[in-house]
């Protein structure tokens, strides 16, 4: 086996700092216990909005941005105009069946 020489560029660290680094490494690898999310009051929940990630290809994103620019509207506005009528239509079809 080849004789390995230590990296001479690494500065020596304080033993206390080494212990703290080691402890941090062990803590970072553990997942914290999930905490229950407190319920929002009814008055606050009626005004709250929920975020949602909408994934699309870069080409589709360009198309959507071009549509928004042409209509001089935001992406949020355009998605609202596209998604909610489709949702209402699907709900209506499900109720008729």
Protein Blocks (a to p, Z undefined) as FASTA:
>chain_A
ZZddddfkbccddfklmmmmmmmmmmmmpccdddddddddfklmmmpccdddddddfklm
mmmmmmmmmnopafklmmmmmmmmmmmmmmmmmmmZZ
